[in-house]
Amino acid sequence: MRLREAVAVGSHVSCAQVMSSERSMRSSRGTAVRCLDRASASPSYDGARPFIKWAGGKRQLLPALVARIPDTYGTYFEPFLGGGALFFSQRPGRAVLADVNTRLVRTYRGVRDHVDDIIGFLNEYPHDSNFYYEFRQRDIDSASDAEVAAWFIYLNKTGYNGLYRVNRGNGFNVPFGRYANPTICDESTLRACSAALATVGQLLVSDFEAAVADAQRGDFVYFDPPYVPLSVTSSFASYTSDGFGLEEQIRLRDVARRLKKRGVRVLLSNSSAPFVRNLYADDFDIEEVLATRMVNSKASARGAIVELVIT
């Protein structure tokens, strides 16, 4: 049984059991494909770790990602910020972080600049469904960064399955979660994240291409876009009202290729869809990893799946 087949039927066979992590395969188009075991030791967080749950978060992939970060680099760029797992694991001295989700970026700015205010707000918010539904309707975009951050974190911690989902009008529409006693305010983590973010000069609301426009030879860029669906019956679970389609995936590949040509170290993650394999077949190395996805509305859709790490 091949690795992908083992994962598809729910087998707990590890990647190392199916294929040695040191053995590389070559696709018909010459792309290196290596299978890596996700059971490798995780790096230390020093207290800073993702302070929000995020669909597609990269904590499961950290060992594989960290192994591909250069030993030395100039500026760290992460233009699909999400939960920021790789950033918090590394705490680079210079970083440019970006996302197209304005509320998410304002949340990071709030944690960086106003963590005391956020902690004060969160400690006052009750775990109550009536409060939740009233609170999620707040016109939050006109509020301060600290208020946006407290709103975002509260809804993330108490909303169903930790999802961030908006309608066409950019209205947050996730229902109340099924939690007995969620940790609404993780003060120690928020303070550690605030300290880690203090070295970030730029927290941008930006398209990925614009966010990395200033990357120079010796810099490092990590791209973690919304994943390509594994099948034609799947669709993107868009975390903004705009979505991220196949044309954007192609543009991302082209940007990554240009960065590599000018000496920027590039790392990408994506699904193992055939479209992705074909997209990066030339000029890139592709490696398979196993990751566990827990943020899904269906319990049957959670578990170990094959993902791609691309350099």
Backbone bond lengths (Angstrom), bond angles and torsions (degrees), N, CA, C in turn:
res aa  C-N    CA-C-N  psi(-1)  N-CA   C-N-CA  omega(-1)  CA-C   N-CA-C  phi
1 M - - - 1.468 - - 1.522 108.99 -
2 R 1.298 118.52 129.73 1.439 122.38 178.87 1.523 110.47 -73.32
3 L 1.339 115.01 161.77 1.461 119.96 -177.68 1.512 111.95 -54.87
4 R 1.330 117.93 -49.88 1.456 120.85 -176.51 1.518 110.67 -61.25
5 E 1.340 116.70 -37.69 1.463 119.99 179.08 1.522 110.50 -66.64
6 A 1.360 116.45 -39.21 1.455 119.62 179.61 1.517 111.11 -62.73
7 V 1.329 116.10 -41.66 1.464 119.55 178.60 1.513 110.81 -66.74
8 A 1.332 117.14 -40.42 1.454 121.12 -176.02 1.518 112.46 -62.32
9 V 1.338 117.08 -32.17 1.463 119.12 -178.20 1.519 111.40 -94.21
10 G 1.361 116.51 8.07 1.459 119.35 174.40 1.504 113.86 84.07
11 S 1.322 119.45 18.25 1.448 121.68 179.27 1.511 110.68 -66.62
12 H 1.333 117.10 148.55 1.451 121.81 176.50 1.521 111.29 -97.44
13 V 1.315 117.52 13.27 1.456 121.13 177.62 1.514 108.75 -63.62
14 S 1.342 117.25 130.04 1.463 120.02 -178.14 1.512 110.11 -77.92
15 C 1.325 113.16 163.01 1.454 119.46 179.10 1.519 110.62 -61.33
16 A 1.331 116.64 -36.87 1.456 119.37 -178.61 1.518 111.32 -67.33
17 Q 1.335 117.31 -30.72 1.457 120.36 178.35 1.514 111.42 -71.71
18 V 1.307 116.77 -32.44 1.453 119.86 -177.51 1.513 111.10 -82.18
19 M 1.348 115.11 -36.24 1.453 118.65 -174.70 1.511 108.85 -155.46
20 S 1.289 118.86 131.95 1.453 122.13 178.68 1.512 110.05 -58.68
21 S 1.345 116.25 136.50 1.462 119.75 179.63 1.516 111.90 -69.02
22 E 1.309 117.70 -13.13 1.458 120.44 179.77 1.513 112.61 -95.33
23 R 1.337 117.52 -3.47 1.454 119.39 -176.75 1.510 109.85 -99.55
24 S 1.290 117.38 122.88 1.460 122.36 -179.98 1.506 110.06 -98.68
25 M 1.319 114.81 147.86 1.449 121.46 174.26 1.507 107.88 -114.46
26 R 1.279 116.90 158.58 1.449 121.71 176.25 1.519 109.48 -119.66
27 S 1.335 114.89 127.69 1.451 118.64 176.66 1.513 108.77 -74.78
28 S 1.321 115.53 171.16 1.460 119.77 -178.55 1.515 111.70 -63.33
29 R 1.357 117.36 -18.30 1.455 120.55 -179.39 1.519 111.58 -104.48
30 G 1.342 117.06 11.28 1.444 120.22 171.77 1.511 115.45 88.07
31 T 1.323 119.71 11.21 1.455 121.91 -179.11 1.516 110.38 -86.43
32 A 1.319 116.50 131.52 1.462 119.84 178.70 1.511 110.07 -70.85
33 V 1.326 116.68 133.51 1.458 121.59 178.04 1.513 107.51 -131.34
34 R 1.329 118.23 117.67 1.452 122.22 179.91 1.518 109.07 -124.75
35 C 1.322 116.70 142.11 1.457 120.91 179.72 1.518 108.77 -98.83
36 L 1.324 117.66 127.40 1.449 123.15 -175.50 1.516 110.06 -117.93
37 D 1.327 116.13 139.86 1.459 120.84 -179.15 1.515 109.70 -83.81
38 R 1.339 116.97 126.65 1.457 121.19 -179.38 1.522 111.93 -74.61
39 A 1.342 118.27 -1.77 1.454 120.69 -178.13 1.526 112.83 -81.01
40 S 1.331 118.32 3.18 1.452 121.43 178.74 1.521 110.07 -60.44
41 A 1.339 115.67 158.35 1.455 120.13 -178.06 1.520 110.78 -65.06
42 S 1.338 116.89 137.01 1.451 121.85 178.80 1.518 109.98 -82.81
43 P 1.338 118.10 149.34 1.454 120.92 178.15 1.517 111.44 -73.00
44 S 1.331 116.25 160.83 1.456 121.17 177.95 1.519 110.49 -74.61
45 Y 1.326 116.31 141.81 1.457 121.22 178.67 1.528 112.08 -94.88
46 D 1.348 118.97 -18.16 1.454 121.84 -173.81 1.531 111.42 53.44
47 G 1.314 117.25 34.86 1.451 121.88 176.62 1.509 114.77 89.66
48 A 1.339 117.99 -20.00 1.465 121.27 179.55 1.518 108.88 -94.07
49 R 1.320 116.12 120.78 1.450 121.88 179.01 1.523 106.70 -152.12
50 P 1.325 118.49 168.77 1.468 119.14 -178.88 1.531 112.20 -52.33
51 F 1.322 116.07 128.33 1.467 120.53 -179.43 1.522 111.71 -96.05
52 I 1.337 116.95 -0.19 1.458 121.87 173.25 1.527 108.75 -129.37
53 K 1.317 115.25 153.17 1.460 120.49 169.98 1.522 107.47 -81.71
54 W 1.339 116.50 142.06 1.456 118.46 -175.26 1.521 109.60 -145.82
55 A 1.327 116.12 127.29 1.464 120.18 177.21 1.526 109.03 -59.53
56 G 1.338 116.46 126.77 1.456 119.88 -177.58 1.508 113.55 83.95
57 G 1.341 117.50 11.58 1.460 120.31 178.35 1.521 111.66 -58.07
58 K 1.336 116.29 154.25 1.458 120.82 -167.23 1.526 115.33 -105.73
59 R 1.320 118.78 18.64 1.458 118.36 179.17 1.528 111.78 -60.75
60 Q 1.336 116.71 -36.50 1.462 119.76 179.85 1.524 112.38 -66.69
61 L 1.308 117.25 -30.18 1.465 121.00 -176.33 1.519 113.21 -93.94
62 L 1.314 118.77 -0.68 1.451 120.46 -173.34 1.527 114.41 -53.17
63 P 1.338 120.44 -46.55 1.465 117.87 -179.68 1.524 113.15 -56.96
64 A 1.335 116.15 -42.64 1.466 119.27 179.72 1.518 111.75 -69.15
65 L 1.328 116.94 -37.35 1.462 119.98 -179.71 1.524 111.39 -70.68
66 V 1.329 116.04 -46.84 1.463 120.48 -178.11 1.519 110.72 -60.46
67 A 1.321 116.83 -36.11 1.468 120.20 179.96 1.516 112.82 -63.36
68 R 1.323 117.04 -17.20 1.461 121.39 -177.06 1.526 113.71 -108.16
69 I 1.314 116.67 5.92 1.453 120.24 174.22 1.527 108.58 -81.91
70 P 1.325 118.96 133.20 1.468 119.68 178.45 1.523 111.47 -61.45
71 D 1.336 116.10 150.81 1.468 120.62 -179.28 1.522 111.46 -61.35
72 T 1.310 116.43 -37.42 1.459 121.08 177.28 1.518 108.89 -132.68
73 Y 1.313 116.36 145.71 1.460 121.55 176.97 1.517 108.48 -159.63
74 G 1.311 115.43 166.42 1.458 120.19 -179.75 1.509 111.92 -80.72
75 T 1.322 116.19 -93.99 1.467 121.80 -179.76 1.517 110.15 -101.37
76 Y 1.312 115.72 140.00 1.464 123.68 177.01 1.529 107.95 -91.29
77 F 1.341 116.42 128.81 1.461 121.79 177.55 1.532 109.10 -119.36
78 E 1.336 116.88 132.58 1.464 121.06 172.93 1.524 108.22 -138.79
79 P 1.347 117.20 96.30 1.470 120.45 -173.24 1.530 115.57 -88.71
80 F 1.340 118.11 -3.56 1.469 121.67 170.93 1.528 105.49 -119.22
81 L 1.308 117.97 77.09 1.461 121.56 -164.12 1.518 113.43 -65.52
82 G 1.329 118.03 -49.82 1.466 120.02 -179.62 1.513 111.60 53.92
83 G 1.347 116.54 -129.75 1.460 121.48 179.92 1.512 114.35 -79.95
84 G 1.338 117.98 -12.06 1.460 121.59 174.79 1.516 115.43 70.18
85 A 1.336 118.81 27.70 1.464 120.79 -174.87 1.528 112.18 -59.91
86 L 1.328 117.80 -44.16 1.460 119.41 -178.35 1.525 110.97 -67.89
87 F 1.312 117.12 -42.73 1.463 120.05 177.45 1.519 110.73 -57.46
88 F 1.327 118.28 -49.76 1.453 120.52 -176.55 1.526 111.91 -66.77
89 S 1.321 117.03 -27.84 1.467 119.31 177.69 1.520 112.05 -71.94
90 Q 1.340 116.83 -25.54 1.458 121.06 -175.08 1.520 113.99 -103.16
91 R 1.325 117.78 -34.19 1.462 123.23 -178.03 1.527 111.08 48.61
92 P 1.335 117.48 59.99 1.463 120.67 -177.49 1.525 111.93 -65.61
93 G 1.331 115.33 154.01 1.452 119.98 -178.90 1.517 113.28 -69.87
94 R 1.343 116.27 -34.36 1.463 121.00 177.49 1.513 108.13 -129.65
95 A 1.328 116.74 131.48 1.464 119.34 -176.27 1.512 110.82 -149.41
96 V 1.336 114.92 147.59 1.454 123.91 169.81 1.526 106.37 -121.00
97 L 1.317 117.02 116.03 1.459 122.53 -178.54 1.515 108.68 -114.51
98 A 1.328 116.51 140.63 1.466 119.61 -176.21 1.517 110.89 -151.55
99 D 1.317 114.78 159.51 1.454 122.52 173.62 1.525 106.72 -162.88
100 V 1.324 116.65 156.23 1.472 119.29 176.35 1.524 111.99 -83.26
101 N 1.332 116.80 -11.43 1.457 121.19 179.11 1.529 108.65 -81.57
102 T 1.332 116.34 103.53 1.462 121.17 -175.42 1.520 111.82 -60.06
103 R 1.313 118.08 -42.40 1.459 120.43 -178.32 1.521 111.22 -65.59
104 L 1.323 117.09 -36.53 1.455 120.40 177.56 1.522 110.81 -64.29
105 V 1.326 117.17 -47.37 1.462 120.52 -179.78 1.527 110.47 -63.20
106 R 1.327 117.73 -41.25 1.465 120.51 178.00 1.530 111.08 -64.91
107 T 1.331 116.80 -30.26 1.460 120.46 175.38 1.525 110.21 -64.86
108 Y 1.323 116.88 -44.97 1.469 120.11 177.34 1.525 110.95 -63.14
109 R 1.317 117.10 -41.14 1.462 119.46 177.71 1.530 110.81 -62.20
110 G 1.332 115.83 -40.90 1.450 119.67 178.63 1.517 112.09 -62.35
111 V 1.338 116.87 -45.12 1.464 120.61 179.41 1.524 110.22 -63.59
112 R 1.309 117.39 -38.68 1.466 120.53 179.22 1.523 111.84 -66.19
113 D 1.324 116.15 -44.61 1.465 120.27 -167.72 1.520 115.24 -102.86
114 H 1.339 118.07 -20.73 1.475 120.11 -172.13 1.528 111.34 -140.54
115 V 1.330 117.30 43.73 1.462 119.51 -173.19 1.526 112.03 -62.84
116 D 1.334 118.83 -34.69 1.467 120.11 179.55 1.522 111.47 -62.36
117 D 1.318 116.72 -42.81 1.468 120.42 178.90 1.527 110.85 -63.26
118 I 1.330 116.29 -42.06 1.466 120.22 -179.19 1.518 110.57 -62.93
119 I 1.314 116.91 -45.47 1.463 120.84 179.00 1.535 110.15 -60.32
120 G 1.329 116.84 -40.92 1.460 119.96 177.73 1.513 112.33 -61.90
121 F 1.332 117.09 -44.12 1.464 120.74 177.67 1.526 111.06 -61.36
122 L 1.326 116.52 -50.84 1.463 120.75 -174.10 1.529 111.72 -62.20
123 N 1.309 116.88 -35.18 1.463 119.79 179.34 1.525 112.54 -68.02
124 E 1.325 116.92 -16.25 1.462 120.63 179.38 1.530 112.86 -94.72
125 Y 1.322 118.00 -14.80 1.464 120.41 -174.35 1.526 110.47 -83.59
126 P 1.332 118.26 127.91 1.469 121.03 -179.39 1.531 112.14 -83.72
127 H 1.317 115.30 156.05 1.463 120.09 171.68 1.522 107.20 -88.02
128 D 1.317 115.12 88.53 1.457 121.17 -171.85 1.523 108.61 -146.85
129 S 1.324 117.44 132.84 1.458 120.77 -175.17 1.529 112.18 -66.48
130 N 1.335 117.12 -38.61 1.471 119.19 179.34 1.529 110.89 -63.65
131 F 1.334 115.63 -43.88 1.454 119.79 176.95 1.524 110.27 -62.17
132 Y 1.325 116.19 -42.87 1.464 121.10 -178.68 1.527 110.94 -56.93
133 Y 1.324 117.37 -51.06 1.469 120.13 -175.44 1.530 112.00 -68.48
134 E 1.315 116.88 -33.74 1.459 118.88 174.91 1.531 110.90 -69.78
135 F 1.331 115.44 -41.37 1.456 121.19 -176.16 1.530 112.05 -67.48
136 R 1.322 117.08 -38.04 1.467 118.85 -177.28 1.533 111.57 -69.20
137 Q 1.334 118.09 -18.07 1.458 121.40 178.81 1.526 112.72 -87.07
138 R 1.307 116.95 -1.59 1.459 119.99 -177.00 1.533 110.51 -62.41
139 D 1.316 116.80 143.98 1.470 122.08 174.85 1.516 107.61 -77.05
140 I 1.314 114.87 76.44 1.461 120.40 -168.98 1.520 112.93 -74.91
141 D 1.316 118.77 -23.11 1.461 120.69 -174.01 1.527 112.98 -67.34
142 S 1.308 117.75 -17.82 1.462 120.65 178.35 1.527 112.05 -93.87
143 A 1.330 117.44 1.60 1.462 121.96 -177.32 1.530 110.77 -88.87
144 S 1.330 116.23 176.90 1.463 121.91 178.38 1.524 110.22 -75.19
145 D 1.343 116.06 166.09 1.465 120.16 178.52 1.526 111.08 -60.62
146 A 1.319 117.55 -38.59 1.463 120.67 179.22 1.525 110.82 -63.59
147 E 1.325 117.14 -41.83 1.463 120.77 179.28 1.521 111.10 -68.72
148 V 1.326 116.66 -40.02 1.472 120.10 176.28 1.514 109.96 -60.49
149 A 1.328 117.14 -45.26 1.462 120.92 -178.79 1.523 111.41 -62.61
150 A 1.332 117.07 -44.38 1.466 119.94 179.41 1.522 110.81 -64.13
151 W 1.324 116.98 -41.32 1.480 122.20 176.37 1.521 110.26 -60.20
152 F 1.315 116.69 -48.54 1.460 121.90 -176.52 1.530 110.79 -63.71
153 I 1.324 116.40 -47.46 1.465 120.58 -177.59 1.524 110.66 -66.03
154 Y 1.326 117.46 -43.09 1.472 119.89 179.64 1.522 110.88 -59.66
155 L 1.306 117.77 -49.27 1.464 120.79 -179.28 1.519 111.24 -64.99
156 N 1.326 117.06 -34.71 1.455 121.04 178.63 1.527 111.24 -66.35
157 K 1.324 116.49 -39.08 1.461 120.47 -176.82 1.526 113.03 -79.79
158 T 1.336 117.04 -24.11 1.467 119.60 -174.85 1.526 113.59 -114.52
159 G 1.329 117.49 -11.19 1.457 120.72 178.35 1.517 112.27 -77.94
160 Y 1.311 115.98 163.91 1.460 121.64 -174.82 1.526 111.43 -59.70
161 N 1.319 115.31 119.25 1.463 123.85 172.71 1.527 113.37 60.13
162 G 1.321 117.93 18.41 1.450 120.52 178.01 1.511 115.07 67.90
163 L 1.328 117.10 23.32 1.461 120.42 -176.68 1.521 112.03 -80.43
164 Y 1.329 115.39 150.11 1.457 120.81 165.75 1.520 106.05 -115.94
165 R 1.321 115.99 114.24 1.464 120.74 -176.87 1.520 108.56 -141.33
166 V 1.329 115.51 137.28 1.453 120.23 179.67 1.519 110.01 -127.87
167 N 1.342 114.96 157.10 1.457 119.67 176.08 1.531 109.79 -90.19
168 R 1.304 117.52 -173.19 1.460 120.99 -177.23 1.521 112.74 -63.26
169 G 1.311 116.18 -23.61 1.452 120.09 177.56 1.521 113.66 -91.33
170 N 1.342 116.13 12.12 1.467 123.54 -179.10 1.519 111.83 66.10
171 G 1.335 116.78 23.90 1.456 121.19 176.08 1.517 111.29 -88.16
172 F 1.312 116.76 128.43 1.465 121.85 179.12 1.530 108.89 -66.55
173 N 1.326 118.02 126.76 1.463 119.80 -172.43 1.526 114.57 -133.34
174 V 1.329 116.66 25.74 1.465 120.45 177.12 1.525 109.42 -79.25
175 P 1.339 118.90 133.83 1.470 120.18 179.67 1.523 112.73 -73.36
176 F 1.312 115.41 169.08 1.464 122.78 178.39 1.526 109.95 -61.20
177 G 1.322 116.98 140.43 1.460 121.80 -176.05 1.517 113.69 -83.37
178 R 1.322 114.41 167.99 1.461 121.57 -179.04 1.536 109.42 -103.53
179 Y 1.307 116.32 68.58 1.449 122.00 -178.55 1.521 109.50 -118.49
180 A 1.327 116.34 139.19 1.460 120.09 178.96 1.525 111.05 -78.26
181 N 1.341 116.24 -44.94 1.461 119.85 -176.00 1.527 109.63 -152.83
182 P 1.331 118.63 72.30 1.465 120.43 -177.17 1.527 111.69 -69.24
183 T 1.325 115.44 151.59 1.462 120.86 175.25 1.525 107.88 -83.41
184 I 1.312 116.02 97.26 1.458 120.66 -177.45 1.524 110.51 -75.39
185 C 1.321 116.93 -38.87 1.465 120.94 -179.50 1.520 110.15 -122.84
186 D 1.321 116.61 103.57 1.463 122.78 174.52 1.530 106.75 -96.63
187 E 1.318 115.38 84.36 1.465 120.21 -170.33 1.524 112.76 -60.51
188 S 1.323 118.38 -44.29 1.463 119.99 -176.66 1.522 111.39 -63.32
189 T 1.341 116.61 -40.55 1.466 119.74 179.03 1.525 110.86 -67.34
190 L 1.327 117.38 -42.92 1.457 120.23 179.35 1.526 111.28 -60.92
191 R 1.320 117.29 -40.42 1.467 119.48 179.42 1.528 110.87 -69.00
192 A 1.321 117.84 -38.87 1.459 120.24 177.98 1.521 111.04 -65.02
193 C 1.335 116.23 -39.95 1.460 120.62 178.88 1.523 110.72 -67.88
194 S 1.322 117.09 -37.32 1.455 120.69 177.24 1.521 110.66 -61.00
195 A 1.336 116.10 -41.80 1.462 120.13 178.23 1.523 111.27 -65.46
196 A 1.335 116.73 -40.09 1.461 120.20 179.32 1.519 111.27 -65.85
197 L 1.323 116.78 -37.79 1.458 121.26 -178.06 1.529 112.77 -76.71
198 A 1.315 117.00 -12.40 1.463 120.22 -177.68 1.521 112.14 -62.73
199 T 1.330 117.35 -24.61 1.471 120.74 -179.41 1.527 112.35 -87.91
200 V 1.331 117.40 -1.85 1.464 120.94 -177.63 1.522 109.39 -86.47
201 G 1.316 115.58 112.69 1.449 119.69 -178.97 1.513 113.43 -75.79
202 Q 1.342 116.94 -31.36 1.460 120.36 -176.22 1.519 110.62 -129.51
203 L 1.321 116.23 120.91 1.466 124.22 170.33 1.516 105.64 -118.08
204 L 1.314 116.11 102.00 1.453 121.87 -166.11 1.521 113.16 -108.51
205 V 1.323 116.43 141.15 1.458 121.76 162.72 1.516 104.91 -90.07
206 S 1.332 116.32 105.31 1.455 118.50 -167.64 1.515 111.62 -158.37
207 D 1.310 115.76 148.60 1.454 122.88 165.64 1.525 108.89 -63.25
208 F 1.313 116.83 148.50 1.457 120.40 -175.05 1.526 112.95 -59.70
209 E 1.327 117.61 -37.43 1.455 120.24 -177.31 1.519 111.11 -66.53
210 A 1.322 116.80 -43.44 1.458 120.19 177.95 1.524 111.21 -67.04
211 A 1.326 117.38 -33.95 1.461 121.27 -176.84 1.521 112.52 -65.38
212 V 1.338 117.76 -29.88 1.466 120.97 -177.68 1.524 112.07 -105.22
213 A 1.320 117.58 11.77 1.464 120.66 -174.93 1.524 112.34 -60.61
214 D 1.329 117.73 -29.46 1.465 120.88 -176.98 1.524 113.07 -94.92
215 A 1.334 118.71 4.52 1.466 120.80 179.75 1.532 110.13 -63.26
216 Q 1.332 115.48 133.51 1.458 121.78 -176.59 1.529 110.72 -118.09
217 R 1.338 114.97 169.83 1.464 120.73 176.27 1.529 109.80 -50.77
218 G 1.320 116.34 130.64 1.451 121.25 -179.75 1.510 114.71 93.98
219 D 1.335 117.87 -11.18 1.463 120.54 175.08 1.523 110.06 -79.79
220 F 1.322 115.86 170.12 1.467 121.88 -178.87 1.521 109.63 -129.23
221 V 1.338 116.84 131.93 1.464 122.79 -179.05 1.520 109.37 -124.80
222 Y 1.335 115.73 128.77 1.467 120.54 173.63 1.517 108.81 -113.08
223 F 1.340 116.10 121.54 1.462 122.91 177.73 1.527 109.62 -105.84
224 D 1.314 116.74 122.84 1.467 122.13 176.51 1.521 108.67 -129.32
225 P 1.336 117.42 73.55 1.461 120.64 -175.09 1.519 111.87 -74.81
226 P 1.338 117.63 166.96 1.465 119.26 167.26 1.527 108.67 -54.30
227 Y 1.312 116.26 133.54 1.466 120.54 -171.91 1.531 112.50 -72.65
228 V 1.315 115.05 148.43 1.458 121.16 171.71 1.526 108.19 -69.27
229 P 1.341 119.02 133.31 1.469 120.69 178.62 1.520 111.61 -56.96
230 L 1.330 115.86 145.76 1.460 120.42 -178.51 1.518 112.89 -73.82
231 S 1.316 117.35 -22.18 1.461 119.57 -179.09 1.521 109.42 -141.62
232 V 1.308 115.80 166.17 1.463 120.14 -178.94 1.522 111.72 -68.97
233 T 1.336 117.39 -16.49 1.464 119.86 179.08 1.519 111.70 -87.93
234 S 1.350 116.48 -7.97 1.453 120.27 178.82 1.521 109.59 -87.63
235 S 1.307 116.18 164.73 1.453 120.59 176.16 1.511 108.57 -145.12
236 F 1.312 116.40 157.86 1.452 120.23 -179.96 1.513 110.64 -66.02
237 A 1.330 116.24 132.41 1.460 121.22 170.90 1.522 105.89 -87.51
238 S 1.308 116.25 83.93 1.459 122.19 -170.20 1.520 111.50 -65.30
239 Y 1.337 116.57 130.85 1.449 119.23 178.60 1.518 111.64 -98.80
240 T 1.334 117.94 3.05 1.455 121.24 164.75 1.516 106.28 -128.48
241 S 1.327 116.57 172.29 1.459 119.24 -179.39 1.521 112.09 -75.30
242 D 1.351 117.61 -9.58 1.458 120.49 -175.56 1.529 113.82 -92.67
243 G 1.326 117.27 -30.96 1.444 119.58 -178.56 1.518 112.62 80.82
244 F 1.337 115.63 179.47 1.462 121.78 -177.85 1.526 106.28 -150.22
245 G 1.319 116.25 100.38 1.453 120.85 -172.00 1.521 113.49 -97.85
246 L 1.330 115.21 -170.29 1.462 120.53 -175.45 1.525 111.90 -67.06
247 E 1.323 117.90 -32.74 1.460 119.12 176.65 1.521 111.06 -62.63
248 E 1.337 116.59 -38.52 1.454 120.08 177.00 1.520 111.01 -67.63
249 Q 1.340 116.66 -36.67 1.461 119.50 177.08 1.532 110.90 -61.84
250 I 1.305 116.64 -40.69 1.461 120.35 178.22 1.526 110.64 -66.21
251 R 1.329 116.52 -42.10 1.465 119.97 177.70 1.526 110.58 -62.65
252 L 1.325 116.81 -38.53 1.462 120.50 177.27 1.526 110.55 -61.36
253 R 1.334 117.23 -46.37 1.464 120.32 177.84 1.527 110.75 -56.67
254 D 1.330 116.77 -43.00 1.460 120.63 -178.50 1.527 111.15 -65.82
255 V 1.325 117.27 -40.25 1.460 120.65 177.14 1.528 110.19 -63.37
256 A 1.338 116.61 -45.38 1.467 120.27 179.20 1.521 111.28 -60.26
257 R 1.300 117.14 -40.34 1.471 120.92 179.32 1.532 111.05 -64.02
258 R 1.337 116.44 -43.16 1.469 119.49 179.10 1.529 111.06 -64.42
259 L 1.322 116.93 -40.56 1.457 120.26 178.12 1.524 111.10 -60.70
260 K 1.310 116.81 -45.09 1.463 120.59 179.84 1.524 110.73 -60.31
261 K 1.309 117.06 -40.21 1.465 120.74 -177.43 1.518 111.80 -66.13
262 R 1.340 117.72 -25.39 1.458 118.48 178.68 1.532 112.32 -100.50
263 G 1.320 116.22 16.49 1.457 120.64 169.99 1.504 115.84 89.74
264 V 1.318 118.01 14.64 1.461 121.86 175.44 1.520 108.49 -87.98
265 R 1.326 117.41 133.40 1.458 121.03 176.06 1.523 109.06 -77.88
266 V 1.322 116.63 128.86 1.468 122.23 -173.39 1.521 109.84 -123.47
267 L 1.325 116.02 137.13 1.456 123.57 174.97 1.521 107.44 -133.68
268 L 1.336 117.05 133.28 1.460 122.15 179.06 1.519 109.61 -130.34
269 S 1.327 115.80 154.21 1.465 121.63 169.71 1.516 107.80 -129.87
270 N 1.337 115.21 148.02 1.457 119.84 179.27 1.518 108.16 -165.06
271 S 1.317 116.38 177.62 1.455 121.33 178.19 1.523 109.98 -72.52
272 S 1.317 115.48 170.72 1.467 120.59 178.72 1.523 111.65 -93.51
273 A 1.323 117.28 23.64 1.470 121.13 178.76 1.527 110.30 -60.71
274 P 1.345 117.61 144.38 1.469 120.11 177.56 1.518 113.11 -53.46
275 F 1.330 117.58 -34.79 1.452 120.55 178.44 1.523 111.29 -58.28
276 V 1.333 116.68 -41.79 1.465 120.48 -179.34 1.522 110.48 -68.33
277 R 1.318 116.72 -43.32 1.463 119.94 179.34 1.520 110.77 -59.19
278 N 1.308 116.97 -43.19 1.462 120.75 179.36 1.523 111.57 -69.02
279 L 1.321 115.92 -37.72 1.457 120.98 -176.70 1.525 111.66 -61.97
280 Y 1.340 116.46 -37.86 1.459 120.88 -176.09 1.532 112.82 -107.29
281 A 1.319 116.04 19.57 1.463 120.02 -176.16 1.523 112.54 -65.86
282 D 1.313 117.62 -31.30 1.464 121.59 -179.19 1.520 109.93 -106.99
283 D 1.317 116.67 137.03 1.472 124.29 173.92 1.523 114.00 74.23
284 F 1.309 118.82 5.49 1.459 121.98 179.73 1.524 110.12 -135.49
285 D 1.333 115.78 154.63 1.462 122.39 169.75 1.524 108.53 -101.86
286 I 1.328 116.37 135.35 1.458 122.74 -178.06 1.520 108.90 -117.12
287 E 1.326 116.60 130.41 1.467 121.42 177.97 1.523 109.96 -128.85
288 E 1.325 116.09 141.11 1.464 121.63 -179.96 1.522 110.42 -92.04
289 V 1.328 115.88 139.54 1.459 121.70 174.63 1.519 108.38 -135.52
290 L 1.321 115.60 158.14 1.461 120.82 173.35 1.520 108.84 -98.91
291 A 1.312 116.28 135.35 1.459 121.50 178.09 1.516 109.00 -136.39
292 T 1.322 116.35 148.81 1.459 122.03 177.09 1.516 108.91 -103.45
293 R 1.297 116.29 125.50 1.462 121.23 -179.76 1.522 109.13 -107.19
294 M 1.348 116.37 113.75 1.463 121.40 -177.02 1.521 113.06 -102.48
295 V 1.337 118.33 -20.78 1.465 120.50 -178.43 1.519 108.61 -89.27
296 N 1.316 116.30 91.48 1.451 122.20 178.86 1.509 107.96 -152.59
297 S 1.311 117.09 142.73 1.461 120.16 -177.31 1.522 112.40 -68.85
298 K 1.333 117.23 -20.58 1.456 121.68 179.99 1.523 109.71 -111.32
299 A 1.327 116.53 123.87 1.462 119.99 -179.87 1.521 111.20 -60.09
300 S 1.337 117.22 -33.00 1.464 120.81 -178.99 1.515 112.37 -67.31
301 A 1.340 116.98 -18.08 1.463 120.55 -178.73 1.519 112.09 -92.47
302 R 1.331 117.03 -0.12 1.451 120.42 178.59 1.521 109.84 -92.87
303 G 1.331 116.53 152.14 1.449 120.60 178.29 1.509 111.06 136.22
304 A 1.333 116.38 -171.17 1.456 122.29 -175.12 1.523 111.29 -77.08
305 I 1.323 114.70 130.25 1.459 121.23 175.98 1.514 109.27 -136.60
306 V 1.332 115.67 159.22 1.460 121.05 178.06 1.533 108.81 -84.12
307 E 1.316 115.90 130.14 1.458 122.33 173.70 1.525 108.09 -125.91
308 L 1.343 115.68 168.45 1.451 120.80 -176.82 1.520 110.91 -114.77
309 V 1.310 115.70 137.57 1.453 123.56 170.26 1.520 106.46 -112.54
310 I 1.320 117.14 126.62 1.459 122.34 -168.80 1.531 109.25 -125.19
311 T 1.327 115.82 133.41 1.468 120.96 178.05 1.527 109.95 -132.09
